[in-house]
Amino acid sequence: MDTFRGKVALITGGGTGIGEATAIAFAREGATVVVASRREEPLVNVVAGIRKAGGEATHFVTDVQHSEEVESLVAHTVEKYGRLDVAFNNAGMNITAPILETTDDMIDVCLATNLKSVLYALRGEIRQMRKQGGGGAIVNNASASGLMGHPNRAVYCASKGGVVNLTRAIALEVAPENIRINSICPWVIQTPMLDEGWSVDPVMVQSYLDATPMRRAGTSDESADLVLFLCSGAASFLTGMNVPIDGGFCAGVGQASPLEK
């Protein structure tokens, strides 16, 4: 219960889904937690739950599409708690549309939310960790869709593929300072984003489940457990990795699946 005692953890997209589960898990393991997203109400609820359970947390409303707001988020974290030890860059959005139906605005918003926001966050987080003398762990939320392509999801795949290679590049850059950068690559996880997928294209979502060897969706708690492992001392020699959490999906890529029918 004390894996992260004395550590300060920052989570973007922390109001729902994987971000919420990760915030609660960090607090349960002793971390002081800062959660951020564009909508305040879910953040208030997450913080209230953590405090009710005896943890310490605060929230900061942030639109991660804007670099100045991300910088303010990191500054707030340090002003409030004095340091930053671990971070989960989780904020993201989904976009499903054939390429010829994809507008400029859709492209801009998806890339800003899923990719540029991670760049902004890494920049601020690494700067602060360097001020503290180095050391720290950062996890980005990429996607199994960043490791392969899917029809009608070109922009989403491109944004998450960018996070995958960004994770590798920045990990190499800061490895000598003992700042570790990894990503998780979720496949079908039971979150509000998946609920949205069911409403937009249930046939597509069902095909993803059918192509998953474990024949089920993952949970936000399972994803949170992976984030905590990657930020913990148990992963102290692991950096630059993009780790699928996918029920075996990536292991079976290349085999016949419902996606190919």
Rosetta blueprint (number, residue, H / E / L):
1 M L
2 D L
3 T L
4 F L
5 R L
6 G L
7 K L
8 V E
9 A E
10 L E
11 I E
12 T E
13 G L
14 G L
15 G L
16 T L
17 G H
18 I H
19 G H
20 E H
21 A H
22 T H
23 A H
24 I H
25 A H
26 F H
27 A H
28 R H
29 E L
30 G L
31 A L
32 T E
33 V E
34 V E
35 V E
36 A E
37 S E
38 R L
39 R L
40 E H
41 E H
42 P H
43 L H
44 V H
45 N H
46 V H
47 V H
48 A H
49 G H
50 I H
51 R H
52 K H
53 A L
54 G L
55 G L
56 E L
57 A E
58 T E
59 H E
60 F E
61 V E
62 T L
63 D L
64 V L
65 Q L
66 H L
67 S H
68 E H
69 E H
70 V H
71 E H
72 S H
73 L H
74 V H
75 A H
76 H H
77 T H
78 V H
79 E H
80 K H
81 Y H
82 G L
83 R L
84 L L
85 D L
86 V E
87 A E
88 F E
89 N E
90 N L
91 A L
92 G L
93 M L
94 N L
95 I L
96 T L
97 A L
98 P L
99 I H
100 L H
101 E H
102 T L
103 T L
104 D H
105 D H
106 M H
107 I H
108 D H
109 V H
110 C H
111 L H
112 A H
113 T H
114 N H
115 L H
116 K H
117 S H
118 V H
119 L H
120 Y H
121 A H
122 L H
123 R H
124 G H
125 E H
126 I H
127 R H
128 Q H
129 M H
130 R H
131 K H
132 Q L
133 G L
134 G L
135 G L
136 G E
137 A E
138 I E
139 V E
140 N E
141 N E
142 A L
143 S L
144 A H
145 S H
146 G H
147 L L
148 M L
149 G L
150 H L
151 P L
152 N L
153 R L
154 A H
155 V H
156 Y H
157 C H
158 A H
159 S H
160 K H
161 G H
162 G H
163 V H
164 V H
165 N H
166 L H
167 T H
168 R H
169 A H
170 I H
171 A H
172 L H
173 E H
174 V H
175 A H
176 P H
177 E H
178 N L
179 I E
180 R E
181 I E
182 N E
183 S E
184 I E
185 C E
186 P E
187 W L
188 V L
189 I E
190 Q E
191 T L
192 P H
193 M H
194 L H
195 D H
196 E H
197 G H
198 W H
199 S H
200 V H
201 D L
202 P H
203 V H
204 M H
205 V H
206 Q H
207 S H
208 Y H
209 L H
210 D H
211 A L
212 T L
213 P L
214 M L
215 R L
216 R L
217 A L
218 G E
219 T E
220 S H
221 D H
222 E H
223 S H
224 A H
225 D H
226 L H
227 V H
228 L H
229 F H
230 L H
231 C H
232 S L
233 G H
234 A H
235 A H
236 S L
237 F L
238 L L
239 T L
240 G L
241 M L
242 N E
243 V E
244 P E
245 I E
246 D L
247 G L
248 G L
249 F L
250 C H
251 A H
252 G H
253 V L
254 G L
255 Q L
256 A L
257 S L
258 P H
259 L H
260 E H
261 K L
